[in-house]
């Protein structure tokens, strides 16, 4: 729980009596199955492209070890978030958890990190979508990016229940294509194919680690692409039917599915087509099937076509994620309050549109890799803050009602915290440029809070009310 010292650093302004009535999300729109689908949808584009560059960075052995480490980190974090989201079910997700235990600054830093990840990732995915559309119909560029932003932001404006159901259908197609890939590559698996990258001269270089021990370090950000953004499920907490039951079941089910997909893709892609080929591919699943069955086979054609659904699923769901993060920060006064006003269908209109416009403008740069690395930079900061929130909340508020309790308690979240620090450091290995751009973003956002919004928060927002109630209880005790 944040102490009074935290609270003296901020100020609250009075708001009109109908302030929260204008900022209501549609409750009961999502059960645990839709939440699990949302979790898979956030991530599934990473199964289609991006992960394979870890083979170039570390070879199969380096990527395998990196993936195991990141799987442990994400699993530990997901168990922690299952507890936190069932105990504190608000649309702020990680921001609200950190706000409860580390005060307004801790909450804002966490929320800003999540916003960096979720606002920039769709721009990168839009660029990748453009590449797929070009391969299918020969059209690419700003017009394609604009169409996808307008259509999918528009669907979200239609309403959360409708949007989540459409997203579930798109995700089901993407999952079907991965199943086709797995079944198609199983007969062609060979252990020898995993180790066809020629060893270099780095320390520890071998057939297993062709780029040595440093290759493991370099592969960590790419291993994250197999799980990146699953932590966004708690952002739907206010729209779930029974957060205490649905949030843990939804996010844990999603993580189990993602672990299975990660294992199958990492083994069967390089194991069927060779690690060297996979390390150079822009469409690894398609190229693996082509290598196994030759040009023009139906399986690679199917996966190529449906691969677009995988990218759309993540694009679609991350738009949902950024809008809920902006909504929660705006409702509490951290960002301009107008961004949290909801329309007649209980969708946060400006929280969907404004970041969408910014994302579209970023997509015009065409630098998808830079933006993905910036997204990873923000993600790892938020992971450290969220797992630390779990540890501190267990210590400071043992009496808090917890419908779900993390297996292993703070040991689980502590391991995830340590690995998130390691993953954060690895982003500097990939791109110092991305780290510097991220630092500029943080400086601007922190300046906004430090000089303006911290004195204009809204005491009636759920995250701030949690703090006030907890502080009053502590004073009574």
Secondary structure, DSSP 4 states (H G I P E B T S, - for coil): ---HHHHHT--B----TTTTTTS---TT-B-HHHHHHHHHHHHTHHHHTTTTHHHHHHHHHHHHHHHHHHHHHHHHHHHHHHHHHHHS--TTTHHHHHHHHHHHHHHHHHHHHHHHHHHHHHHHHHHHHHHHHHHHHS--SHHHHHHHHHHHHHHHHH-HHHHHHHHHHHHHHHHHHHHHHHHHHHTT--GGGGG-SPP-SSTT--SSSTTHHHHHHHHHHHHHTTTTTGGGGGGGGGGBS-HHHHHHHHHHHHHHHHHHHHHHHHHHHHHHH-HHHHHT-SSHHHHHHHHHH-TT-HHHHHHHHHHHHHHHHHHHHHHHHHHHHHHHHHHTTSS-GGGG-B-TTS-BHHHHHHHHHHHHHHHTT--HHHHHHHHHHHHHHHHHHHHHHHHHHHHH-TTS--SS--TTTHHHHHHHHHHHHHHHHHHHHH-HHHHHHHHHHHHHHHHHHHHTGGGSB-TTSHHHHHHHHHHHHHHH-
